Amino acid sequence: MSYERLLNSLLILSGLLVENDEANLSEDEVESAKVIYESGKHLLALINDILDISKIEAGQSLVSNEEISIDELSQMMNKRFVHMAAR
């Protein structure tokens, strides 16, 4: 099974947990599912970035600059790791 299929399955299933349609998850469990979902999205983006770097090194791609918000990055990192830091 390819990494894309595995990550897409992870994203779909964690997305369903986040929705909590049957209301059988606690608020903390839904928050944990959100962390899994967001982490999966970022992992997929990271893998794609690595593949892009490989293309660049092989001379098969171009690089473009993007601006990022430091505040958004800080909030995302805090949200992702606050549970681990608490432990």
N, C-alpha and C positions, 0 to 999 in steps of 0.2 A: 504494500500500500504506500502511496506517495505521501510525502510530508504535507502537500497541499490538501489532500483528502483527509488526512488525520487532523490537521489544524481546522479545516472547515467543519469537520464533525464536532470538534471541541467547541468551536464558536457557535454552532447551531444548538448543541445541547446546553451549553452554559447560558446562551441567550434565552432558551426556554425556561431554565431555572430562574433567571432574572425576572422574567415575566410573571412567574409564580401564579399562573391562572387559577390553580386549585387552592391557592392561599394556604398551602400546607407547609410552607417554609417560614422560619422565623426571620426577623429583620436582619439579624446577623448572618444567617445562611444566604439570604438574597444578596447582601453586601459581599460576601465571599464569592458568590457566583459572578457578581459584577467584576471583581478583581480577576477571576479566571478568564472571563470574557475579554476584558481590556488587555490582560497579559497575552492572551492568545493573538489578539489583533496586532499587538506590538511585536510579538515573536514572528508572525507572518511578515510584517513589514521589515523586520531585521533580516530575515532570510532573503527577502527580495532585494534588500540593499546589498547584501553580500553577493548575490548573483549579479547585480548591477556592477559592483566593483570588479568582479571577474570579467565582465564584458568590457569595462573600461580598460583594464589591464591588457586585454587581448586586442584593444583598438577597435572594438565593435560598438561603442556607445559614446554619448556625449554627457557631460556633467552640467547641471544647472544649479545655481544658487537659490536657496529658499530662506526666507526669514522665519524665525520661530519666536514664540513668546516665552520668555524666561518664566513669567508668572504661571502660564499654563503648564510648562514643563515641571515647575516646582510643585504645583497642585497635583499633577498626575503622579509624580514620584511619591509624594506624601500619601496620597490615597492608596497607592499600590503597596507601600511598605509599612504603613502605620501599624498594621496587625502584627507583622514580624517584629517591629521595634518594641511593641508592647509586651511581647512574649519574652 
